[in-house]
């Protein structure tokens, strides 16, 4: 999983299958200054929820570090 650069953000361990969605979400946040859970759901095409500064889908967690302008994409383990 490659690292990518989006605007002033570094995205670590980004799966190719999510690259365009992550780029869209980060670019939208950079442009508007914020992004709502609803807008994230529209971009990802599935439920996205926030926990602290981090975001989660059924498949991945996106860990946000605002200070370093970096986010790390981590696959979520299946339950069961």
Secondary structure, DSSP 4 states (H G I P E B T S, - for coil): -EEEEETTEEEEEE-GGGHHHHHHHHHHHHHHS---HHHHHHHHTS--EEETTEEE-SSEEEEEETTTTEEEEEEPPPP-
